[in-house]
């Protein structure tokens, strides 16, 4: 990588970060457009009961999460020997195909199929792009490289998702998703133009990556992530109907609520990384306490505009604050298989996404009201905290205690 000019180096890093930006758009845009998606794809059900139709449309979120769960470890194992730039280009191509298919599919079932195809590449992209960025920056800069890729996702939540939400509200959700597909296509071209070839890690193999699943600690920490962070998604998935139906604000306010939540997420991951470096266990406990308190605050105050915006910020901040510490725990539990550890982390986060959206939707469909999803989130966070305490106790008793957060692919 020494032959790269400074301009080429930063252009390559920006291209990889744009992929993270696209991932943020495709994963979170549906949350702000569920009412529009339900009205377009489920018109009869929407005419009978808008809450029921919105809850059904929540499968757009759940099926994407399931695709990540399936795709992340599978692709990590099958591509252990693949050159990293070629892998990233292939994954971006899958994003283009799946996202465009979602936007153009005529039925709800086919839209879900397109979402599933696009989601298969999600977790593997973060791992492979993180490795590429680290190689571009050179030895000792792995953390910076990974942070640049993650920065694209946080930027999407802060700026891109509100803009895509506004576009979808004004011109239809299909145009919004075509715009996301275009973003992936442009990213693919940028990667081809700027990112140099990088070989796979020496000694990598599917068998080596799959060894991670032999560790009981890997399964326990993955369960912590899957259950503990699902409380965030019960809130995030139904921000749009809470804003319009509970708080009583116009639909044009939804992008602003999403932007405030994205601002909280950006602040949370920045502070959470520092906190995890200083004291991993304390940041896990503090993070769960913050997520528990913020979800409860949102449930109690979201009927008021000030409470809605402040609650959205706090939930976003708490949810991302905890991610670096949980990720570090999971990677440490899978020594010698960092790519698989990163994939399992993505799978667990998206199980949380699917569980949160599904349980929140079930509560709404049962007639408990839109804010019932936030109370479901409170309960899930309590369970996650209990599991986190068990995991930390396991780490303390093991021969190799959980270290501070390492620079590893996400």
BELQUITA-V939379 format. One record per run of one state. SS is the DSSP state (alpha for helix, beta for strand, coil for the rest). FROM is the first residue (numbers start at 0). TO is the last residue. If there is no record, write none. Layout:
{{SS:FROM:TO} {SS:FROM:TO}}
This chain:
{{coil:0:4} {alpha:5:40} {coil:41:41} {alpha:42:47} {coil:48:48} {alpha:49:56} {coil:57:57} {alpha:58:77} {coil:78:82} {alpha:83:103} {coil:104:106} {alpha:107:118} {coil:119:120} {alpha:121:136} {coil:137:140} {alpha:141:170} {coil:171:171} {alpha:172:193} {coil:194:204} {alpha:205:213} {coil:214:214} {alpha:215:227} {coil:228:228} {alpha:229:235} {coil:236:237} {alpha:238:245} {coil:246:249} {alpha:250:277} {coil:278:278} {alpha:279:300} {coil:301:303} {alpha:304:320} {coil:321:321} {alpha:322:331} {coil:332:336} {alpha:337:364} {coil:365:370} {alpha:371:396} {coil:397:409}}
